[in-house]
Amino acid sequence: MPDQATLNHAAQVLVAISSDQRADTALRFYFEHHRYLQPPAKRAISHTVFVYFRWFSWLDQKASPQKRLEQAVELHDRFTADPKSVKPETLAVRAVPEWLWTEVDLPAEAKASYLRQLQRDPALWIRARPGQAAALAKSLFACEPTPLAPDALRFTGTQDLFKTEQFKTGEFEIQDLASQLVGVAAAPKPGETWWDACAGEGGKTLHLADLMQNKGVVWATDRNERRIDTLKRRAGRAKLFNYRSEFWDGGRQLPTKLKFDGILLDAPCSGVGTWQRNPHARWTTTPDDVRELAATQATLLSNLVGSLKPGGRLIYSVCTLTRSETTAVAAAFTADHPELEPLPLSTLNSQLPTLTLWPHELNANGMFVAAWRKKSA
Ligand SMILES: C[S@@+](CC[C@H](N)C(=O)[O-])C[C@H]1O[C@@H](n2cnc3c(N)ncnc32)[C@H](O)[C@@H]1O
């Protein structure tokens, strides 16, 4: 059980969380107003709040916030000691909202593994600079490699990674394994010209630019200028200069007339694939969000597809698992664009042009990736 101070802070965060404020935003806001809290205390408070939302529908909603937090921690501890103590049928109706099963199909065994994964503490993944994972693991300690992505390491230590010399000098980025696999799927080559159309804070832009060995260029666009500012800071730390950032609101007016060797659309999505790390979203995301986002994804794809060179590759990724935003978007796009052909995701060791990356298979976020190539003639 966390100490009383942690429970008190977590209870105050719960009170601050309203239906339009996400748990991670509320936590950030709370820490900004409680600057004396040290990183270990902040980690304990965040953990307690996330545990609360993972076990939310088991809790007695009439009890005080303190009492509910204690109930959630007890459930979490019992589950951690014996994950099979909670039946998959119970998890299926309590760990996620009912509407999820209209959007996600999984065989019984995989469904049980998926649901158990959602109730665990998430793993922390970092991305080393290309070819530097072994050296970084030696200097950081507590890092485990994975055969799935050459530069990915799972960090199992307790130190504050942001305070390490290796982070400050750009030797690694904190990036989930599933996100790293999107870069592996894109596999840009040095000297190519890429467009990262929804670049956000640049997680994938930096990966693409790094894989291109600082040669060629990645156009990084987003409609949120604040995110682009963060991207620039991160690129500076990583000493990556082969990118260019521009505003693009996703509309028909494109940021450039250039044609690209590759385009990555890491589209806005419902984020169902992040429900282990961000459990509050299980209770705030709705089927209407899924419908609206699926329409946005289709629009973004059709607005940018004309910017591909003949032979150019298009990668679509979303950190969600709903049918409407994944296979349905990809199938409709393939049908509407005969000038493109689906492209097997060979760098992910797949013969198929679409792939769902499941949290229980990766010990990471869930993600969907699809690839096409523009025909040459
Ligand atoms: C999934 S996030 C991108 C994450 C980023 N690629 C990364 O790896 O860090 C989606 C991004 O799309 C942007 N976005 C949302 N709606 C958009 C729209 N209609 N047109 C263009 N960008 C949009 C958001 O500002 C957000 O940064």
The ligand as an ORCA input file, in Angstrom:
! r2SCAN-3c Opt
* xyz 0 1
  C      -0.748     10.485    -33.094
  S      -0.330     12.142    -32.939
  C       1.243     12.209    -33.691
  C       2.340     11.667    -32.864
  C       3.717     11.824    -33.505
  N       3.729     11.300    -34.856
  C       4.803     11.148    -32.706
  O       5.262     10.064    -33.054
  O       5.201     11.734    -31.690
  C      -1.353     12.891    -34.135
  C      -1.023     14.337    -34.448
  O      -1.948     14.748    -35.440
  C      -2.247     16.107    -35.227
  N      -3.597     16.314    -35.780
  C      -4.769     16.081    -35.213
  N      -5.773     16.317    -36.066
  C      -5.215     16.728    -37.197
  C      -5.721     17.143    -38.435
  N      -7.028     17.141    -38.670
  N      -4.854     17.503    -39.352
  C      -3.525     17.498    -39.130
  N      -2.973     17.100    -37.952
  C      -3.823     16.731    -37.018
  C      -2.195     16.335    -33.758
  O      -1.825     17.678    -33.482
  C      -1.163     15.321    -33.320
  O       0.088     15.944    -33.115
*
